[in-house]
Amino acid sequence: MKRTRSEHDLLGDRDVPMTAYWGVHTLRAVENFAISGQTIGQAPDLIEALAAIKQAAALANADLGLLSADRRDAIVAACEEIRAGKLHDQFIVDQIQGGAGTSTNMNANEVIANRALEILGHRKGEYRFLHPNEHVNLSQSTNDVYPTALRLAAWAGMHRLIAAMASLRGAFAEKAAEFSDVLKMGRTQLQEAVPMTLGQEFNTYAIMLGEDEARLAEAAQLIREINLGATAIGTGITAHPDYAERVRARLAEVTGIPVVTAADLVEATQDCGAFVQVSGVLKRVAVKLSKTCNDLRLLSSGPRAGFNEINLPAKQAGSSIMPGKVNPVIPEVVNQVAFEVIGNDMTITMAAEGGQLQLNAFEPVIAYSLFRSVGHLTAACKTLEENCVRGITANRERLRESVEQSIGLVTALNPYIGYAAATDVAMEAHRTGRGVYELVLEKGLMSQARLDRVLRPEELTRPQKIVA
């Protein structure tokens, strides 16, 4: 049995494995772009988005009388298989590539064409019956297919990230409720400030996540705008006048995503602003998530020479030399994801800025960086929730003692004994190691009954009227 088939492109003839669904264009791309080691097949959202676009295009072209029913049905069937997870191993070009995504588009065209040929009863490579360019790519260009695919893939990934953030937010909120009665000292600039509850501290982490969920949802609305129908540079050359609206409607029908066609396709074909916006929001998420993890590491530091206010669940031995050491490995890995996302944002920024005239040739590295940011942040949120937050416990006795011994308690007494007297108490407490409570009583600055009322947790952690 013959093991290869010969395929032709503008550079000549090449032999392709008979079993391969990809063709000569894909083969040359694999030879040219051995960069990241990550194939587009390892980005399933992108592959499913490409298949959805090709399916919508086949339906739209058939609606307009440009594609026969048998070819339409074969292309649609092939695309539905790919969207269901089949043939992803045939998408073999590197995610980082020259050519503005042409290699990705042709890999998709060839795989879909060869599977459609099989469905029609032909052999792979018999392109006279159904051609990758003439039929699968009909009314399209890489320059409208590829950016649209990036947007659909980003939409899917962003909504998974939003769901992971919401779940993590719920875990922090549950801990906030659990710790609502645990009094502790707040800190500013790592110095003791005034009392608060551990619940208030954890509630801030939940609120920060909620704010960023909203910002991501807003950014996702920008991603809905597509340039499908623009073809090469936005003028729509080679496409039917009604194609852009017809393919948009078909794509919305196929994917369930409420896509809208950009008002000006020439502008939309060269503009990567939406990706910059999304990446900026992802950076915001990363920065705030990393700050939260910094706090968790500080609050759990010790166990005896640090803050030791909370306990993170022990996940693994922490040292090859120090017996009994347990490290905050989950917050640490989330910190590292955040650093990566911040770096990816710079890559996306520079790639968007590097576009020239009617096309940005650097969208492949935008896609690569964006997908990694979204995917790694999603995984980070899940592992932080499951392997850390839900297992956190409070060192209640330690927290109680720190409040009782804290010089910061004196701030609550300002309205009662005055700033000057409060300063004297604070300085003496610091110098002698004695508690604020006992010094105030010793100096006769307040009665014990009144002092006890003022220092009740409910009085210390929220605005209150002056206690008589």
N, C-alpha and C positions, 0 to 999 in steps of 0.2 A: 504494500500500500504506500502511495506517495506520502511523504512526511511534511512536505512544504508546498506552498503555492506561491506563484510569482505575482507581485503587485507592482504597479507603476505609479510614479509621481513625476514632478517636473525635473527631478534630478536623475531619473532613470529607474531601472528595475531592481527590486530586492525580493529575496525569498523570505517568506513569513511562515511560521509553523502552521500546518494545516489545522491544528486544533485551536489556534488562537482566534478569538473574536476581534482583536485589534488588528490593524493593518500597517501599511508602510509608513504612514505619517507618524503613528505611535512609535514604531520601531526607531525611526530617526530621532525622535524626541528622547527616547530612553538612552540612546547613544550620546546625545548632546548634553543632557542635563542630569548628571550624576552628582547632585548637590546635597540635598537634605537627607536622603535615604528614606524619606516619607513619601509614599505614592499618594496620588489623589484617591485611590481606592481605600486608603486608610482614613479618609474624611467622608464618612458615609452621608452626612448631610449634604455635602457638595454633589456627590454622585446622584443622590435622589433628587436634588434640585435640577440638575442637568437633565435627568430623565423626564421630570415633570415639564420642563420647558420644551423638550423635543416632542413630548406627547401633545402639549397644547398647540405647538406649531403645526403638527400633522393634522390635528382636528381643524384648526383655523384655515389652513391651506385647502383642506378638503371642502370646508364650508364655502370657500371662495372659488371652487372649481379648478384649483391648481394641482390637486393631488388625487389620484384615483382611489376609489374606495378600498380596493384590495391592498394597496400600499399603505394607505392610512391605517387600516386595521392591523396590519403586520407591525408597523412602527409602534402603534399604541400598545399592542400586546407585549412587544419587547420592552417598551418603557415601563409598563406595569410590573413586569418581572423584575426589572432592575430596582424599581421603587420598593419592591417587596424584599429586597436584599440579595437577589441573585446577580451573578456575574461581576460582583464588585472586584474580584481578583483579576479581572481583565482590564481594569483601569490602572495602568502601570507607570504612567509618566510621573516624574518627580513634581511635588507640589510647587517647588521654586523653579521657574523656567523663564527663558526669554520668550519674546513673541506675544506678550500681552494676553496669554492664556490660549493662544491658538492650538497648542499641543493638547491642552485639556479638552477643548471643543472637538478636535479631530479624533481624539481617543473615544469620546462619547459617540460621535457620528459613526465611527467604524464599528464599535461594539454593537450599537443599535442596528446598524445596517446588516451586519452579518447574522445577528440573531433573527432579524426580520426576514432575511433570505431563507433561513432554515424554516421558519414558520410558513413561508410561501412554498416550501418544498424544493428549494435550491441549495446549492453548496455555498459555503463561505467563499467570498471573493468573486462570486458571479454578479458583479456590479451592474451588468447590463440590464438586469431585472429590477434592481433597487440599489441606488448609489448613495454613498455617504454624504457627498456634497449636493448632488442634484435633488435628492429627495429628503433625506434626514435633515439636511441643513437648509432646506428651501425657505426663502424669504428671510434668512438670518445671516448674521455675521458673528464672528467671535466677539466683536466689540459691543454687541447688545446681549448675546447669550451669556457670556462669562460674567459680566457685572451683575446681571439679573440673578444668575445662579448664586453668586456670593451673597446677595441680599436675602434670597430665600433660605440659604444655609444659615446665615447669621440670625435670621428670624427664629428658626428652629432652636438653635443653640442658646440664644438669649432667653427664650421662654423656659428652657430647662434650667438655666442659671437663676432666673427669677424664682422658679419653684424651689430650688435648693436653698436660696437665700431666705425664702419665706419659712421653710422648715427650720432652718438655723435660728431665725428670728423667734420662732415659737419656742425653741429650746431655751433661749436666753430669757424669754418672757416667763417661762415656767420656773426657771431658777430665781428670777426676780421675785416672784410670788412666794417661793419657798424661803427666801432670805429676807422677806419684808420686815421681820422683827429683829434682825441681827444688826445691832448698832456697831459702828466702826468709825474710825477717823478718816475723813477725806483728806486729800493731799493736793497742794499746789506747789509746782516746782520741786516735787519729791519731799517737801517739808510738810509737817502736820498743819492742817488748816482748821476745819471745823467738823463736827460730827455729821454723819449721814448713816443711812442703812446700806448694808450690802445689797439689799434688793434694789435700792435706787441706783447703785453702781451698775448692776447687771441690766437694769431696765434701759440704761442709756445705750447699751450694746444692741438691744432689740430695736430701739427707736432708730439708731443709725442705719441698721439694715433696712428697716422699713422705708426710710427716706431714699435709699439707693435703689430699692425695688421700683419705686415710683419713677426715679430718673431713668432707669433702664427701660421701663415701659414707654416712657416718652420718646426715648431714642429709637425704640423699635418702630415707632410710627414713621420715622424718616426712612427706615429701611424698606418700607412698603412701596416706595416710589421707584419704578423701574423704567428702563429705556428700551424695552423690547419693541421691535419695529423700527428702531433707529438704523439698523444695518451698519454700514461701515463707519460713518462719522455723525450720523444723526439726521441725514437728509432723507432716509428711507429708500434710497436707490435700490432697485430690484424687487421691492416689496409692493404688493397691491395697496392702493390708497386706503382700503378699509382694514388692512391686515393688523395694524397696531392695536386698534380697539378690539378687533375680533380675538386676537391672541391673548390680549389682557384678560378678556372675559373668560376665555377657555382656561387660562392659567389659574385664575381665581377659582374656577369650578373644579379643576383637578386637585389643587393644593388646599383649598379652604382658606387661603390667606387673602385678605382684602387688598390685593395689589392695585396700585393706581399708576397710570402712565404719566410720566413727567410732562410738564407743560411745554418745555422746549427740549427736544431730543438731542439737538446739537450740544446744548449746554450739559445735558444729563450724561452724555457719552464721555465727556472729559472730566466731569466733576466727581471727586472722591470725598467731598465734604462730609457726607453721611457716615462714612467709615471713620473719619477723624473724630466726628462727634461721638460715635459709639465707643471708640477706643478711649476717648477722654472720660466717658462715664465708667468704663471698665477700670481705668486707672483710679478714679475716685473710689470705686468699690474696693479695689486692692489696697489703697492707702488706709482707708478706714478700718478694713478688716485686719490689716497688719498692726495698726495702732491697738486694736482690741486684743490681738494676740500678745503684743508687748505688755499690755496690762496684765493679762493672765499669767505671763511668765514672772512678772514682778510680784504679783500678789501671792503666787505659790512659791516664791524663792525661799531657799533655806535648805533643809527644813528648820534648822536651829539658828543659822547665822543670817537669815533673810527675813522677809516680811512674814511668811508662813501664815497668811490669813485665810487662804483657801488651799484645798488639795485637788490637784489634777489626777485623774485616774492613771495609775502606773501601767504603762503599755509595754515596756521592755527594759532590760538591764541597761544602765546608762553609761557604763565604763568597762573597758577591758582591764583596768588596773585598780580602780577604786571600788572596793566591795560595797554593796548596798546603795550605790548611787542610782537615782532615777531621774531622768531628764525630761523636760517639757517638749517632747519630740513632736507632738501634733501641732502646737502653736508654731514651733520652729519651721515645720514644713510649709505651713500656711504663709509664714513670713517670706519664705523663699519663692513661693508662687507669686506673691505680691511684687517682689523685686523683678521677677520675669515679666509680669504684666506691664509694669512701669517701663521696662526696656522695650517691650513690644510696642508700646504707645509711641515711643520715639521713632521706631522703625516705620510704623504706619504714617506718622507725621511726615517724615522725610520722603517716603514713597509717594504720598499724595502731592507733596510740594514738587516732586521731580517730574510730574507730568508735563507734556509739551503739546501745545496747540490742540488738535481735536481728539487726542487720545492719551490716556495714561497707560504706559507700557508696563508699569510696575505693580499692577493689581495682584499678580501671583504672590508676591511677598506680603502684600496687605492681607490677602486671604490666609496665608500661612500663619502670620502673626496673630490675626484676629481670632482664628479658630483655636489656636493654642491658648490664648488668653481666656476665651469663653470656656473652653473645655477644662482647663486647669483650675479656673476659679470655681466652676461647678463641682469638680472633685474635691477641692479644698473645703468648700462649704459643707459638703457631705461628711468628709472625714473629721472636720472640726466638731460638727454636731454629734456624730455617732461615737467617735473615739475620745472625745474630750468633754464637751459642755454638759452632756446629759449625766456624766459621772462626777461632776464637781461637787465637793462638799465644803462646808464652812468650818473653820476652826473657831467655834463660838467663844470658848473660854479665852483664847488668845486675843480675840477681837475685843471682848469685854474688858480685859485687863489693859489693853492699849488705850481704850477710851478713858478709863479711870486714871491712868498715869499720864495722859497727854496734856501738855501745856496748852494745846489748842482749845481745850475746854474753856479757857479764860475768856475767849471771844464771846461766848454766850452770856458772860457776866457783865460785858461792857455797859448795857443799858441800866444795870443795877448798881454797880460800884464805881463806874467811870473809867475812862481810858487810862488815866495815870495810875490809879490803884491797881487796875488789871495788869498793867505793864509791870508794876512792882511784884505782883504775885507771880507772873510768868517768869520773871528773871530769877526770883528766889527759888521757884520750883525747879528751874533748869540748873541752878547752882547747887542745890542741896539734894536733888533727886526726889524730893517729897511731892505729894500730889496736890493739885490745885484745890481740890475739895477740902482737904484738911487745913490748908493754909488760909483759905477764906474764913473757915470757922474759927481758927485760932486767932485771926486778926479781928474777929468780930465784925466783919464787913457785911455779913448776911446771917439771918437765923437759919438753923438747920432745916426747919420746915419749909421756909421759902426757897432755900438752896435746892432741896430735894425736888420741889415742884419745878423749879427752873431747869433742872438737869434731867427731867424725865425724857425718855427717847422721843415721845411725840412732840415735846416742846423744842427739842434740839434739831429736828430734821425737816421743819417746815416753818413758814412765817407764822408768828403768834403775837398776840397782844402781850404787853408787859404784865407779868404775874404780880399781883398785889401782895 
